[in-house]
């Protein structure tokens, strides 16, 4: 029996080569896209799950009532005494460890200098919390010495060209010499943060500039991780933390509104995807976005299944005699269902084989685009096996079940007449499926258009500052900052350098915020002022607009107290009528306001314009950024000359620079990535939908070929016949467009609400989408309809 089923299926495939090919290509494309998206989703959800005791590992972040920063009152950083207090006060906390953000540290060894981004000071318990694999050295003693250093194998090879480096010396920030005590394997890529070098937290906190914060609960600069004992409930521990704050930090739980600071205990496996807060140890991702991608993956797979269902139900006419004869000679309903499901399984298996080829071909480019290292190793990945097998089975059943049940349920007489294909039931099903396909495609097209409009709006919007031809040089070296005037004068001698300034922040990311006071300030009013220390050239380099008063001057730098320039938003919130006659109480000093800046966007367009102040740093201050305005022309030569000047005064540090417009664009990298992803998804859904539409059009045109011949004999013109044949498809596309419009408007309105400044959804976008859908639909069926309309009626009617 199985042999007969296979022979029948193969006979159908060879007789209907075009339909078989369209089905295999459509299903394989849908399967490949589904598998690739789900590989990425699976990887993103796997973050931090490699730790042996992952279900017992947590971290703490805090929420500060009434203290909003960058649009959020959630802060991932915590005070230094929190970790030790957790371990000493609560028996359910087995181990605790503090970690500091050790980015951008100058490290020297073996005659080489590097600026490392992942040098962290940690408590020794970190090795009892995280599952880190030691190659050399021992976890128990790795950080027992104050000057010990644990490095990864990548760092060992980078500095010494080998991994057996225990005993080697590496200098830290030109101040401490550390001896390598252990070498560990690199932390996996699916870690929400990765450490490359680790030294004792006690060494870090004992330095003179930091020791005064070791027992302070109001200084939040560190990350706190801990492991609970078996069976402990982290929510029960969280409920106890307000009393701890009251006992050690004086934050009363009885005050109105509850304690000012609330500690949240978070499973570490949720840190990467489900935390949105300030000062995270490394940027995370969005779990919500992964759910969106997963939904799109299933929709693409659904479109591919719909193609099969459409063509299978449409082809019911050609299977009518087969079904009727089988039933007449005694074939049962179950055997017919097995036959048609079996054909669907065979098609799905063929599609699976082709999908694997698509995945293997696309994977290198896919990894490059995602900046990931996904692997497609079926034999060593049970998840991948389950994904491939499960999705193929679902496709086979979903695609073949309804056509099989529908055909097998018809009575022999009805089936022999082909009534299913012609019945309202069969036509209605195909119409619904076509509408569903193009509604999904239209939704993605509309979303693509709106996202592109928003990105264009961001790119073209006047942010209130100039960002062209400005080179940002990072001044990590104290000597470079100390010799600022000499360095600037040398740079200004270069003919291609227009101006040079220094500042603690670039104008697109002024993230330092402090509360300010002034004479007459209401007691119940709190104003957080975003601020940046700058010099007198800052306004000119970035072409900021001074609305009132004067710019900062060199004389202001000579003044111990300096001077302040506020933006319009700050003046408006303070309520001053004559701001140039006022002063700010800043760091126990009274500093005069000398100018008012026109508002500019000191953050991304996700946030509104906040109160802002720029001020001089007094007689001596550093500044992290050197911004160099350059002329056009030979930019490479200009950069070479700038590097010569910088390295002359800072030979120990590598020359690091970025163009300010690149820095600006990086702030919207996530949105740009989403736009690219939606573009790809849109194209794929349209391609898959068009494959099905093409097959359906081919079949329906064949069914109407005699009607076309009769109409031509009666005098109908080719354009008239083409319009007639396209009318049904056009109606379906218009209906699907209406559904797509409602869905995409809801989605995009929600997405745009994440921006304080955004485009309005343009009605022209909907018109453009309708035109695109119509053009795609007409182009897909056009060849078949024109060909049918051009057929000689004699050829199609000669047998009648």
Secondary structure by P-SEA (a helix, b strand, c coil): caaaaaaaaaaaaaaaaaaaaaaaaaaaaaaaaaaaaaaaaaaaaacccccccccccbbbbbbbccccccccccccccccaaaaaaaaccccccbbbbbccccccccccccccccccbbbbbcccccccccccccccccccccccccbbbbcaaaaaacccccccccbbbbcccccccccccccccccccccccccccccaaaaaacccccccccccccccccccccccccccaaaaaaaaaaaaaacccccccccccccbbbbbbccccccccccccccccbbbbaaaaaaaaaaaaaaaaaaaaaaaaaaaaacccaaaaaaaaaaacccaaaaaaaaaaaaaaaaaaaaaaaaaaaaaaaaaaaaaacccccccccccaaaaaaaaaaaaaaaaaacaaaaaaaaaccaaaaaaccccccaaaaaaaaaaaaaaaaaaaaaaaaaaaaaaaaaaaaacccccccccbbbbbcccaaaaaaaaaaaaaaaaccccccccccccccccccbbbbbbcccccccbbbbbbbbbbccccccccccccccccccccccccccccbbbbcaaaaaaaccccccccccccccbbbbbccccccccccccccccccbbbbbcccbbbbcbbbbbbbccaaaaaaaaaaaaaaaacccccbbbbcaaaaaaaaaaaaaaaaaaaaaaaaaaaaaaaaaaaaaaaaaaaaaaaaaaaaaaacccaaaaaaaaaaaaaaaaaaaaaaaaaaaaaaaaaaaccccccccccaaaaaaaaaaaaaaaaaaaaaaaaaaaacccccccccc
